[in-house]
Amino acid sequence: MSASSVSGAIRGSEGDLVSVRIVIDPRRLEDLLETLATADFPVNPQLYHYPPRVVVEFPAWASQIDCVRRLISANGFEEGAMTVRGPLDPLETY
């Protein structure tokens, strides 16, 4: 899903506020958090443990999505592990 196709309720100068979700193997959690720490904007992730995976979620502006995709791809994470949803989209359950 692209950031432009997300239903947004909050719009700012950097686009819609969205929720980014990355699902990974728990053994890669520290690597992912270190990768996200290199973003040029603050990332405040929430962690949800659903063995055998960890869900990392954080808010971002639509204009920041490409940066997150580049970071996770450049650091060996599958781009398909990341999804973007708007604040009004239904929650996924695990």
N, C-alpha and C positions, 0 to 999 in steps of 0.2 A: 504494500500500500504506500503510495506516495504521500508526502506531507500535504500536498495540495488537495488530495481527495478526502481528507479527514474532516469530519463535521466539528466545527469549532464553536465554542461559546465565548471564548475570551480571545480578543484580537488586540495585538499591540503593534508597535512599529516594526517588529521582526516577524510578523505573521501571526498565525494562530498558536495558542498554547496547546501543546499536545503531550501525550504520555508515551514515552519510549519504553519498550519492554525488550529485554534481551534474555533468552533462555540458554543456559550453559551447563556444562558438567561442573560439579562442585570443585573438582581439582583445578579448574581454570579460573575460579572466582578471583583470586588475588591478582592474576594477570589482567583480567578484565577491569578491575577497579583501578589498577595502575594505569591502564590504557586510558580510561575515562578521565583520570586526573590530569592527563596532558591536554585535554580539550581547552580551547581558548575561552571558555565560559564555565561557570561553576556547575558541577554536577552533584546533586544531593540524592544518591540512590537509596531506595528501599529494597531490602533483600527478603525474599520469600523462599523458604526451603521446602521443596516438594521432592523428596528422594525418588528417583536418582538425578534430580536436576535442581538448579537454583534459578529463580526468576529475579532479575535486577530491573527495577522500574525507576524512572525519574522523569520529571517534567522538563520540557525543552520548548523553545520557540521553533516554528516551522523552518525558519532560515538556518537553524543549527543542525537539522537532520542530516544533510549531506556531510557535514564535518564528522558526525558520529559514525556514519557509514564508512567514510574513508579511514577513520581511526581503527574501527574493528576489523576492517578488511586488511589494512596494512599490518596488523598485529596478529594475523592468523586465525581470526574468528570468522565463522561462516556468516555471510551477510544475511542469509535466511533465518538466522537466530534472532534477528531484530524485527520487531513490529512496531508500528506507530498507530496510535488511536487517538481520537478526539475525546474530550471530556464527556460528551454525550453518547458515545458509542457504548454498547453493552460490554460488561466485564467478561473476560474469559475465565473459566475455572479450570483447575488442575486436579 
